[in-house]
Amino acid sequence: MVQQEAVWLISLLLMSLILLVFIFVYARSQPRQEDYTPLKDRAYSLRTKFFWFLVVTLIPTALYLLRDLPYPGANAETQADHVVDVTGYQWRWEISKTEFKVGETVLFRVASADVNHGFGLYDQNLRLVAQIQSMPGYVNRLQYTFDKPGTYKALCMEYCGTAHHGMISDIQVVAR
């Protein structure tokens, strides 16, 4: 007997056994004549209290969290010191400008010439500080203000082929 057939037969046997247990329990059960009114009243009371607790806590929380609406749109005019065009290729980044000063705001316009890439900007400790998707046919905008001097890395964050791991570019940030 093939192993799959044996597993199938064992599964059917166990499911049948469980079904028989359910049928046995159902057949032996009888309707109860107990009064559930006190339990029902207590449950409804708790439900009402829980509802008002949620109303009292969630409405102020929502108002606090949504106070900054409307958020600026992705295509809103920005006050960037530099506009940098970034194009992802298999397996390199083409970046129009790679040297900046601390405190400068840079608007990266990120696109791809071939496949999807993920443009990730990492600081000197290789901590991700900003990211955006790089897709063929689209230009996505990423704005970032460099706050520390050093060498930042632009790495691809989405697997794009065999040399994906080598898709690294340096961005230099110097003190003012």
C-alpha beads as a LAMMPS data file, in Angstrom:
LAMMPS data file: protein, C-alpha beads

176 atoms
175 bonds

1 atom types
1 bond types

-500.0 500.0 xlo xhi
-500.0 500.0 ylo yhi
-500.0 500.0 zlo zhi

Masses

1 110.0

Atoms # bond

1 1 1 0.000 0.000 0.000
2 1 1 1.300 3.434 -0.900
3 1 1 2.109 5.678 2.042
4 1 1 -0.405 8.370 0.991
5 1 1 -3.202 5.807 0.841
6 1 1 -2.340 4.560 4.324
7 1 1 -2.384 8.092 5.712
8 1 1 -5.703 8.723 3.959
9 1 1 -7.283 5.603 5.462
10 1 1 -6.009 6.414 8.947
11 1 1 -7.366 9.973 8.606
12 1 1 -10.776 8.669 7.536
13 1 1 -10.820 6.243 10.453
14 1 1 -9.969 8.972 12.982
15 1 1 -12.516 11.393 11.498
16 1 1 -15.179 8.677 11.665
17 1 1 -14.299 7.999 15.292
18 1 1 -14.619 11.686 16.152
19 1 1 -17.959 11.833 14.329
20 1 1 -19.213 8.856 16.359
21 1 1 -18.212 10.588 19.598
22 1 1 -20.161 13.696 18.574
23 1 1 -23.217 11.617 17.664
24 1 1 -23.016 9.744 20.998
25 1 1 -22.782 12.949 23.031
26 1 1 -25.645 14.548 21.101
27 1 1 -27.878 11.480 21.503
28 1 1 -27.275 11.300 25.277
29 1 1 -27.822 15.004 25.896
30 1 1 -31.158 16.308 27.093
31 1 1 -32.556 19.813 27.146
32 1 1 -31.903 21.666 30.377
33 1 1 -34.634 23.298 32.346
34 1 1 -32.433 25.822 34.131
35 1 1 -33.169 29.528 34.381
36 1 1 -30.419 31.526 32.690
37 1 1 -31.997 34.941 33.281
38 1 1 -29.577 36.062 36.061
39 1 1 -26.573 34.991 34.008
40 1 1 -27.954 36.686 30.907
41 1 1 -28.635 39.923 32.810
42 1 1 -25.128 39.958 34.239
43 1 1 -23.583 39.346 30.809
44 1 1 -25.605 42.159 29.228
45 1 1 -24.616 44.446 32.088
46 1 1 -20.945 43.683 31.495
47 1 1 -21.384 44.219 27.765
48 1 1 -22.962 47.641 28.360
49 1 1 -20.149 48.679 30.710
50 1 1 -17.537 47.467 28.226
51 1 1 -19.222 49.441 25.420
52 1 1 -19.160 52.682 27.412
53 1 1 -15.564 52.058 28.455
54 1 1 -14.608 51.755 24.781
55 1 1 -16.535 54.906 23.877
56 1 1 -14.900 56.902 26.663
57 1 1 -11.379 55.710 25.812
58 1 1 -11.414 55.274 22.035
59 1 1 -12.983 58.577 21.014
60 1 1 -10.407 60.770 22.821
61 1 1 -7.623 58.465 21.630
62 1 1 -8.816 58.701 18.024
63 1 1 -9.121 62.479 18.241
64 1 1 -5.605 62.727 19.664
65 1 1 -4.070 60.431 17.043
66 1 1 -5.866 62.032 14.111
67 1 1 -5.180 65.650 15.106
68 1 1 -2.574 66.126 12.350
69 1 1 -4.942 65.250 9.511
70 1 1 -4.902 65.863 6.656
71 1 1 -1.422 64.501 6.161
72 1 1 0.581 66.124 3.374
73 1 1 0.126 64.236 0.120
74 1 1 2.880 62.183 -1.455
75 1 1 2.954 64.578 -4.409
76 1 1 2.814 67.766 -2.347
77 1 1 5.355 70.462 -3.068
78 1 1 8.339 70.046 -0.777
79 1 1 11.165 72.302 0.281
80 1 1 14.103 70.093 -0.620
81 1 1 17.634 71.457 -0.881
82 1 1 18.459 68.904 -3.582
83 1 1 16.458 66.807 -6.014
84 1 1 18.248 63.559 -6.821
85 1 1 17.251 61.115 -9.540
86 1 1 17.796 57.467 -8.608
87 1 1 17.379 54.651 -11.118
88 1 1 17.679 50.999 -10.198
89 1 1 19.164 48.534 -12.660
90 1 1 20.073 44.895 -12.301
91 1 1 22.439 45.197 -10.336
92 1 1 23.389 48.759 -9.564
93 1 1 22.001 52.115 -8.540
94 1 1 22.470 55.153 -10.747
95 1 1 22.310 58.196 -8.448
96 1 1 22.616 61.705 -9.946
97 1 1 24.252 63.252 -6.843
98 1 1 25.929 61.466 -3.942
99 1 1 27.493 64.223 -1.795
100 1 1 25.508 66.306 0.665
101 1 1 25.957 68.368 3.827
102 1 1 24.478 67.686 7.260
103 1 1 21.060 69.281 7.620
104 1 1 20.268 69.281 3.915
105 1 1 16.942 67.882 2.828
106 1 1 17.124 65.674 -0.227
107 1 1 14.228 64.606 -2.416
108 1 1 15.055 61.278 -4.043
109 1 1 13.016 60.541 -7.188
110 1 1 13.314 56.770 -7.400
111 1 1 12.526 54.655 -10.470
112 1 1 13.586 51.353 -11.995
113 1 1 14.724 50.538 -15.511
114 1 1 14.049 46.801 -15.350
115 1 1 12.527 44.990 -12.343
116 1 1 11.213 45.934 -8.897
117 1 1 13.846 47.090 -6.436
118 1 1 13.634 48.426 -2.908
119 1 1 15.654 51.613 -2.311
120 1 1 16.831 51.476 1.294
121 1 1 18.964 54.217 2.833
122 1 1 21.165 53.057 5.724
123 1 1 23.289 55.115 8.121
124 1 1 26.868 54.404 9.219
125 1 1 25.700 51.694 11.640
126 1 1 23.699 50.027 8.853
127 1 1 20.404 51.036 10.443
128 1 1 17.600 51.647 7.989
129 1 1 16.694 55.356 8.021
130 1 1 14.457 55.606 4.934
131 1 1 13.047 53.348 2.242
132 1 1 10.825 53.367 -0.811
133 1 1 9.831 51.014 -3.602
134 1 1 11.508 51.306 -7.010
135 1 1 9.254 50.074 -9.807
136 1 1 9.432 50.197 -13.602
137 1 1 7.160 52.871 -15.043
138 1 1 6.769 54.792 -11.768
139 1 1 8.674 57.580 -10.069
140 1 1 8.336 57.412 -6.292
141 1 1 9.485 60.259 -4.080
142 1 1 11.426 59.894 -0.849
143 1 1 12.415 62.923 1.189
144 1 1 15.106 62.650 3.830
145 1 1 17.115 65.135 5.892
146 1 1 20.623 63.955 6.695
147 1 1 21.303 64.700 10.371
148 1 1 24.730 63.116 10.851
149 1 1 27.906 63.167 8.779
150 1 1 29.300 59.944 7.377
151 1 1 28.899 57.416 4.620
152 1 1 25.334 56.294 4.050
153 1 1 24.569 53.190 2.015
154 1 1 21.861 52.739 -0.600
155 1 1 20.987 49.048 -0.722
156 1 1 18.426 47.111 -2.690
157 1 1 15.784 45.740 -0.336
158 1 1 13.926 43.475 -2.741
159 1 1 15.477 40.430 -4.336
160 1 1 16.086 41.331 -7.976
161 1 1 18.328 38.561 -9.262
162 1 1 21.602 36.757 -8.781
163 1 1 23.770 39.824 -8.072
164 1 1 21.208 41.484 -5.780
165 1 1 23.592 41.346 -2.810
166 1 1 26.086 43.593 -4.618
167 1 1 23.607 46.378 -5.319
168 1 1 25.183 48.927 -2.965
169 1 1 26.001 52.605 -3.492
170 1 1 27.628 55.090 -1.132
171 1 1 26.275 58.534 -0.289
172 1 1 28.670 60.910 1.453
173 1 1 27.393 63.412 4.011
174 1 1 29.878 65.978 5.305
175 1 1 29.651 68.444 8.185
176 1 1 28.770 72.035 7.340

Bonds

1 1 1 2
2 1 2 3
3 1 3 4
4 1 4 5
5 1 5 6
6 1 6 7
7 1 7 8
8 1 8 9
9 1 9 10
10 1 10 11
11 1 11 12
12 1 12 13
13 1 13 14
14 1 14 15
15 1 15 16
16 1 16 17
17 1 17 18
18 1 18 19
19 1 19 20
20 1 20 21
21 1 21 22
22 1 22 23
23 1 23 24
24 1 24 25
25 1 25 26
26 1 26 27
27 1 27 28
28 1 28 29
29 1 29 30
30 1 30 31
31 1 31 32
32 1 32 33
33 1 33 34
34 1 34 35
35 1 35 36
36 1 36 37
37 1 37 38
38 1 38 39
39 1 39 40
40 1 40 41
41 1 41 42
42 1 42 43
43 1 43 44
44 1 44 45
45 1 45 46
46 1 46 47
47 1 47 48
48 1 48 49
49 1 49 50
50 1 50 51
51 1 51 52
52 1 52 53
53 1 53 54
54 1 54 55
55 1 55 56
56 1 56 57
57 1 57 58
58 1 58 59
59 1 59 60
60 1 60 61
61 1 61 62
62 1 62 63
63 1 63 64
64 1 64 65
65 1 65 66
66 1 66 67
67 1 67 68
68 1 68 69
69 1 69 70
70 1 70 71
71 1 71 72
72 1 72 73
73 1 73 74
74 1 74 75
75 1 75 76
76 1 76 77
77 1 77 78
78 1 78 79
79 1 79 80
80 1 80 81
81 1 81 82
82 1 82 83
83 1 83 84
84 1 84 85
85 1 85 86
86 1 86 87
87 1 87 88
88 1 88 89
89 1 89 90
90 1 90 91
91 1 91 92
92 1 92 93
93 1 93 94
94 1 94 95
95 1 95 96
96 1 96 97
97 1 97 98
98 1 98 99
99 1 99 100
100 1 100 101
101 1 101 102
102 1 102 103
103 1 103 104
104 1 104 105
105 1 105 106
106 1 106 107
107 1 107 108
108 1 108 109
109 1 109 110
110 1 110 111
111 1 111 112
112 1 112 113
113 1 113 114
114 1 114 115
115 1 115 116
116 1 116 117
117 1 117 118
118 1 118 119
119 1 119 120
120 1 120 121
121 1 121 122
122 1 122 123
123 1 123 124
124 1 124 125
125 1 125 126
126 1 126 127
127 1 127 128
128 1 128 129
129 1 129 130
130 1 130 131
131 1 131 132
132 1 132 133
133 1 133 134
134 1 134 135
135 1 135 136
136 1 136 137
137 1 137 138
138 1 138 139
139 1 139 140
140 1 140 141
141 1 141 142
142 1 142 143
143 1 143 144
144 1 144 145
145 1 145 146
146 1 146 147
147 1 147 148
148 1 148 149
149 1 149 150
150 1 150 151
151 1 151 152
152 1 152 153
153 1 153 154
154 1 154 155
155 1 155 156
156 1 156 157
157 1 157 158
158 1 158 159
159 1 159 160
160 1 160 161
161 1 161 162
162 1 162 163
163 1 163 164
164 1 164 165
165 1 165 166
166 1 166 167
167 1 167 168
168 1 168 169
169 1 169 170
170 1 170 171
171 1 171 172
172 1 172 173
173 1 173 174
174 1 174 175
175 1 175 176
